[in-house]
């Protein structure tokens, strides 16, 4: 009886693996078709323009974080700790 259950479980595992692999293969094929035929890729000038926008935004956000860090350091270290006498 245990041998039969083991064979049934083994067959079920093989079926699940085959089902998974067929679905995975379909997923890969559909992904490739979508990337090649359905996606509209930006032109070189659009890519350069959006890259420049991202870099400028990154610089602005970096400066804002740097400013907030310096302000919090000033408030905590120079004002509060010095007022507490430490």
Buried (B, 14 or more C-beta within 10 A) or exposed (E): EEEEEEEEEEEEEEEEEEEEEEEEEEEEEEEEEEEEEEEEEEEEEEEEEEEEEEEEEEEEEEEEEEEEEEEEEEEEEEEEEEEEEE
